């Protein structure tokens, strides 16, 4: 009896699935099969051609899941690399046209994007390569599609808004944002003197030439970082209405250091670096067919699961019960971000289906624990066998506070917003998370909070 209690006490419980998932059994099995023939698919010999066939089969599987053409799928080394190519690739194409008096390009994004998008756009903005508009989210962490449309200028060439936020799990209205962008394109007839940027001095002929250039290339393009969406939401491209989409294998039970860029055929982008010209010249470097296969299988599995309502309900119910218990035991705690309507009124809640208009994926809890530094809580929970994070895993070792949590509250008091950003932890679970482990987690969380809060 004592041994079993000790074993239970020392048991590790992973509650950080938004940061990293482990490859599924099927993914590992398929990758193992391929590992013995993981040759360079660029070679013309038998081994190379065999590897190329495997790579193209993986590409076909991904295309089928997303409902797109095979040649619109590009395998990358990470989700970040996919986002970088989407951003810099559009900018590079724009610059490559070498048209006279082209205005500085304009990009629209949100203030709660993943660093893979936000930091690269900020860099381009700082260096004068672009001008940027950062749409502010509301206190629920949601972006208004109408605000996106209003921010579009004549020189806007790219709009990037994430599908699901990696820290607070809120779901953006990607389909509606796409509709607003299309509305703008239909309404765009001519560049008027009034609407054209006053700092751009051009003749009427130059303006007409620029307008024609923008229209011919169908700017602005719409990109979404969908890394956190694959386990809970449909990635069917026609439904979303996006031109570019980035995915990450490590978030959907696929291999680490693997990603996908979907690029609509009509979208024109240029490479951001050069080499052997692999992946149709966008991502030079030998393609790892083992990871490509693993990622394609993971994507198939993830998108198959979301069709099972019971699967999503199971995760939702666990998450909701956990949150209720936390708030009951630690009344000072506060949930960050949007919450589904009538969340507390139904037993089975949080199903991610369009008709339910869910605002948050069913696995996420972003919790502000007042007067308790998040990094301190993460470390103390880790000592007790629980793995959670203090926001984005990409900034876990940074001294900076969460820009996402700060953005939810900065409209009131900035000092209070910073405080909340520094006192937030992220808990993310999955269908295999056990109820008994969650009960023990609440007990441990409560003990730590009230024992060390004053210190």
C-alpha positions in Angstrom: 0.0 0.0 0.0 2.8 2.4 0.9 4.6 1.5 -2.3 1.6 2.3 -4.4 1.1 5.7 -2.7 4.7 6.5 -3.2 4.5 5.5 -6.9 1.4 7.7 -7.3 3.1 10.6 -5.6 6.2 10.4 -8.0 4.1 9.9 -11.1 4.7 12.4 -13.9 1.6 14.0 -15.3 2.0 15.9 -18.6 -0.3 18.9 -19.0 1.5 20.8 -21.7 0.1 19.4 -25.0 -0.1 22.8 -26.6 3.6 23.0 -26.4 4.6 19.5 -27.6 2.8 16.2 -28.4 4.6 12.9 -28.7 4.3 11.0 -32.1 1.4 8.5 -32.1 2.1 4.8 -32.4 0.9 4.8 -36.0 3.2 7.7 -36.9 6.2 6.0 -35.3 5.4 2.8 -37.0 5.2 4.4 -40.5 8.3 6.4 -39.9 10.2 3.3 -38.9 9.2 1.6 -42.2 10.5 4.6 -44.2 13.7 5.0 -42.2 15.4 2.2 -44.0 14.8 3.8 -47.4 15.2 7.5 -46.4 17.4 8.4 -49.3 17.7 11.7 -51.1 14.5 12.1 -53.3 16.4 14.5 -55.6 18.6 11.7 -57.0 17.8 9.9 -60.3 19.0 6.5 -59.2 16.6 3.8 -58.1 17.0 4.6 -54.4 16.3 8.3 -55.1 13.3 7.7 -57.3 11.9 5.3 -54.7 12.3 8.0 -52.0 10.6 10.6 -54.3 7.6 8.3 -54.7 7.3 8.0 -50.9 7.5 11.8 -50.6 4.9 12.4 -53.2 2.5 9.9 -51.6 2.9 11.8 -48.3 2.2 15.1 -50.2 -0.9 13.5 -51.7 -2.2 12.5 -48.3 -1.8 16.0 -46.9 -3.4 17.5 -50.0 -6.4 15.2 -49.7 -6.9 16.1 -46.0 -6.8 19.9 -46.8 -8.8 19.5 -50.0 -6.1 21.1 -52.2 -3.8 20.2 -55.1 -0.7 18.2 -54.4 1.6 20.9 -55.8 0.2 23.4 -53.3 1.8 21.5 -50.4 5.4 22.2 -49.3 7.2 20.3 -46.6 9.3 22.4 -44.2 11.6 22.0 -41.3 9.2 23.5 -38.8 6.1 25.5 -38.3 8.2 28.6 -37.8 10.0 28.2 -41.1 6.6 27.9 -42.8 5.4 31.2 -41.3 8.7 32.9 -42.2 8.4 31.8 -45.9 4.8 33.0 -46.0 5.8 36.5 -44.7 9.2 37.1 -46.3 8.2 35.2 -49.4 5.4 37.6 -50.2 7.6 40.6 -49.4 10.4 39.2 -51.6 8.1 38.7 -54.5 6.8 42.2 -54.2 10.3 43.7 -54.2 11.4 41.5 -57.0 9.1 43.2 -59.5 11.4 46.2 -59.6 8.6 48.5 -60.6 9.3 52.2 -60.3 7.9 54.0 -57.3 6.3 51.0 -55.6 5.2 52.1 -52.2 6.5 50.4 -49.1 4.3 47.3 -48.7 1.8 47.1 -45.8 1.1 44.0 -43.7 -1.8 43.5 -41.3 -1.6 41.1 -38.3 -2.9 40.8 -34.8 -1.2 41.8 -31.5 -1.5 38.2 -30.1 0.2 36.2 -32.9 2.8 33.5 -32.2 6.3 35.0 -32.3 7.0 33.1 -35.5 4.7 35.6 -37.2 4.7 38.6 -34.9 8.5 39.0 -34.3 9.2 38.7 -38.0 6.7 41.3 -38.9 8.0 43.6 -36.2 11.5 43.2 -37.5 10.4 44.2 -41.0 8.5 47.1 -39.5 11.5 48.3 -37.5 13.8 48.1 -40.4 11.5 50.1 -42.7 11.0 47.2 -45.1 7.2 47.3 -44.5 4.6 49.3 -42.6 2.5 47.2 -40.3 -0.9 47.4 -38.6 -1.4 45.3 -35.5 -5.1 44.7 -34.9 -5.8 44.6 -31.1 -7.8 41.8 -29.7 -10.7 42.4 -27.3 -10.6 41.3 -23.6 -11.6 37.8 -24.7 -8.6 37.4 -27.1 -10.8 37.7 -30.2 -10.1 39.7 -33.4 -12.9 41.6 -35.1 -13.1 40.6 -38.8 -14.5 44.1 -39.6 -11.4 45.7 -38.0 -9.2 43.7 -40.3 -11.2 44.9 -43.4 -11.0 48.6 -42.2 -7.2 48.3 -41.8 -6.6 47.3 -45.4 -4.8 49.9 -47.5 -4.0 50.2 -51.2 -0.5 48.8 -50.5 -1.6 46.0 -48.2 -0.1 42.8 -49.6 -0.5 40.3 -46.7 -2.8 39.7 -43.8 -1.8 37.1 -41.2 -4.1 36.1 -38.4 -3.7 32.8 -36.4 -6.5 30.2 -36.3 -6.1 29.2 -32.7 -4.0 31.1 -30.1 -1.3 29.0 -28.7 -1.5 30.5 -25.2 -5.2 31.1 -24.5 -6.7 28.7 -27.0 -9.2 31.1 -28.5 -10.5 30.4 -32.0 -10.4 33.3 -34.5 -13.1 33.7 -37.1 -10.8 32.9 -40.0 -13.7 32.2 -42.4 -15.3 35.6 -41.6 -12.0 37.4 -41.9 -11.6 35.8 -45.4 -15.1 37.0 -46.3 -14.2 40.6 -45.3 -11.0 40.5 -47.4 -13.0 39.3 -50.4 -15.5 42.0 -49.8 -12.7 44.6 -49.9 -11.4 43.2 -53.2 -14.8 43.4 -54.8 -15.3 46.9 -53.6 -11.8 48.0 -54.8 -12.4 49.8 -58.1 -9.9 52.6 -58.2 -7.3 54.2 -55.9 -8.8 57.5 -55.0 -6.8 60.6 -54.1 -8.4 60.6 -50.7 -7.7 57.1 -49.7 -4.2 56.8 -51.1 -1.5 57.2 -48.6 -0.6 60.9 -48.4 3.1 60.2 -48.1 3.2 58.4 -51.4 3.8 61.0 -54.2 2.8 59.5 -57.6 1.4 60.7 -60.8 -2.1 59.4 -62.0 -0.4 57.1 -64.5 1.8 55.6 -61.8 -1.2 55.1 -59.5 -3.1 53.4 -62.2 -0.1 51.1 -62.9 0.2 50.3 -59.2 -3.5 49.6 -58.9 -3.2 47.2 -61.9 -0.2 45.5 -60.3 -2.1 45.0 -57.0 -5.2 43.7 -58.8 -3.3 41.3 -61.1 -1.7 39.6 -58.1 -4.9 39.6 -56.1 -3.3 41.3 -53.1 -3.7 41.2 -50.2 -3.0 37.5 -49.6 -4.4 35.9 -46.4 -2.2 33.7 -44.3 -3.1 31.8 -41.1 -0.9 30.0 -38.6 -3.0 26.9 -37.9 -0.4 25.1 -35.8 -2.7 24.8 -32.8 -5.9 24.0 -34.8 -5.3 20.6 -36.3 -6.4 18.5 -33.3 -9.8 20.3 -32.9 -10.8 22.2 -36.0 -11.3 21.5 -39.7 -8.3 22.5 -41.9 -10.3 22.3 -45.1 -8.9 25.2 -47.1 -12.0 26.0 -49.2 -14.0 26.4 -46.0 -11.4 28.7 -44.4 -10.8 30.8 -47.5 -7.1 31.3 -46.9 -4.3 31.7 -49.5 -1.5 30.5 -47.2 -1.5 28.2 -44.2 1.2 27.0 -41.8 1.1 23.7 -39.9 3.5 22.1 -37.3 3.9 18.4 -36.9 4.9 18.5 -33.2 1.5 19.9 -32.3 -0.6 17.1 -33.8 1.2 14.0 -32.6 3.6 14.0 -35.5 7.5 14.4 -35.6 9.3 17.3 -34.2 11.1 19.7 -36.7 8.5 19.1 -39.3 6.0 21.5 -40.9 3.8 22.3 -43.9 3.2 25.4 -45.9 0.0 25.4 -48.0 0.3 27.9 -50.8 -2.6 28.4 -53.2 -1.3 28.0 -56.8 -2.1 31.6 -57.8 -0.2 33.1 -54.9 3.2 34.4 -55.9 6.0 34.2 -53.4 9.8 34.1 -53.6 12.3 32.0 -51.6 13.9 33.5 -48.6 17.1 31.5 -49.0 18.8 29.6 -51.7 20.4 26.2 -52.2 19.5 23.1 -54.2 16.0 24.3 -55.0 14.1 21.5 -53.3 10.3 21.8 -52.7 9.9 23.7 -56.0 12.6 26.1 -55.0 10.9 27.4 -51.8 12.7 25.3 -49.2 16.1 24.3 -50.3 17.7 21.4 -48.5 17.3 17.6 -48.7 13.7 16.7 -47.7 13.5 14.3 -44.8 10.9 11.8 -46.2 10.7 10.0 -42.8 9.3 13.2 -41.2 7.2 14.0 -44.2 5.5 10.6 -44.0 5.1 10.9 -40.2 3.5 14.4 -40.5 1.1 13.3 -43.2 -0.1 10.3 -41.1 -0.4 12.6 -38.0 -2.5 15.1 -40.0 -4.8 12.3 -41.3 -5.3 11.0 -37.7 -5.9 14.4 -36.2 -8.5 15.4 -38.8 -10.2 12.0 -38.6 -10.6 12.4 -34.8 -12.4 15.7 -34.9 -15.3 14.1 -36.8 -15.9 12.1 -33.6 -18.1 14.3 -31.4 -17.6 12.1 -28.4 -13.8 12.5 -28.7 -14.1 16.3 -28.5 -16.7 16.1 -25.7 -14.5 13.9 -23.6 -11.7 16.4 -23.7 -14.1 19.3 -23.1 -15.7 17.7 -20.1 -12.3 16.9 -18.5 -11.1 20.5 -19.1 -14.3 22.1 -17.8 -14.5 19.9 -14.7 -10.8 20.7 -14.0 -11.5 24.4 -14.3 -14.5 24.3 -12.0 -12.5 22.5 -9.3 -9.6 24.9 -9.6 -11.9 28.0 -9.2 -13.7 26.3 -6.3 -10.5 25.6 -4.5 -8.7 28.8 -5.5 -11.3 31.6 -5.8 -8.6 34.2 -6.5 -7.8 32.4 -9.8 -9.1 33.9 -13.1 -9.5 32.4 -16.5 -7.9 34.3 -19.4 -9.6 34.5 -22.8 -12.9 33.7 -24.4 -15.3 31.1 -23.0 -18.0 29.3 -24.8 -21.5 30.6 -24.3 -23.6 28.8 -21.7 -20.4 27.0 -20.6 -21.7 26.3 -17.1 -25.3 25.4 -18.0 -24.7 22.1 -19.8 -23.1 18.9 -18.7 -21.5 18.3 -22.1 -19.9 21.5 -23.2 -17.2 23.0 -25.4 -17.8 20.9 -28.5 -15.8 22.4 -31.3 -18.5 22.5 -34.0 -19.5 25.4 -36.1 -23.1 25.4 -35.0 -22.0 25.7 -31.3 -19.9 28.7 -32.1 -17.1 27.7 -29.8 -14.7 30.4 -28.9 -12.0 28.2 -27.4 -10.5 24.8 -28.1 -11.5 22.2 -25.6 -8.1 21.4 -24.2 -6.9 24.8 -23.0 -7.0 26.6 -19.6 -5.1 29.8 -19.3 -5.1 30.7 -15.6 -4.0 33.8 -13.8 -2.9 33.1 -10.2 -2.8 36.4 -8.5 0.3 37.3 -6.6 2.1 34.1 -7.6 4.8 34.4 -10.4 4.1 32.0 -13.2 7.7 30.7 -13.5 7.8 30.0 -9.8 4.5 28.0 -10.1 5.8 26.1 -13.1 8.9 25.0 -11.2 7.0 24.1 -8.0 4.5 22.0 -9.9 7.3 20.3 -11.8 8.8 19.3 -8.4 5.5 17.6 -7.7 5.4 15.8 -11.0 3.2 18.1 -13.1 4.3 19.6 -16.4 2.6 22.9 -17.3 3.9 26.1 -18.9 3.9 29.8 -18.3 2.4 30.6 -21.7 4.2 30.0 -25.0 6.9 27.3 -24.9 8.9 29.4 -27.3 9.3 32.1 -24.7 9.6 29.9 -21.6 13.2 30.9 -21.0 12.7 34.6 -21.7 12.5 37.3 -19.1 9.7 39.0 -20.9 6.1 38.6 -19.9 3.4 37.1 -22.2 2.4 39.6 -24.9 -0.8 37.7 -25.3 -2.0 38.0 -21.7 -0.9 41.6 -21.6 -2.9 42.3 -24.7 -6.1 41.1 -23.0 -5.9 43.7 -20.2 -3.8 46.6 -21.4 -6.8 48.7 -22.3 -7.4 49.3 -18.5 -4.2 49.5 -16.5 -0.9 48.6 -18.2 0.8 47.9 -14.8 -2.0 45.5 -13.9 -1.8 43.9 -17.4 1.9 43.2 -16.9 1.2 41.8 -13.5 -1.4 39.4 -14.9 0.9 38.4 -17.7 3.6 37.5 -15.2 1.2 35.4 -13.1 -0.4 33.2 -15.7 0.1 29.5 -16.3 -1.2 27.4 -19.2 -2.7 24.0 -18.7 -3.4 21.8 -21.7 -4.7 18.3 -21.7 -5.8 15.6 -24.1 -8.2 12.6 -24.3 -5.8 10.3 -22.4 -5.4 12.6 -19.4 -6.8 10.8 -16.4 -9.4 12.2 -14.1 -7.6 11.0 -11.0 -4.5 12.8 -12.1 -6.4 16.0 -12.5 -7.9 15.7 -9.1 -4.5 15.3 -7.6 -3.3 18.3 -9.7 -6.0 20.5 -8.2 -4.9 19.4 -4.7 -1.2 20.1 -5.3 -1.9 23.4 -7.0 -4.0 24.6 -4.1 -1.3 23.5 -1.6 1.4 25.3 -3.5 -0.6 28.5 -4.0 -1.6 29.1 -0.4 1.7 27.8 1.1 4.1 29.9 -1.0 1.9 32.8 -2.1 3.1 35.2 0.7 6.7 34.3 0.1 
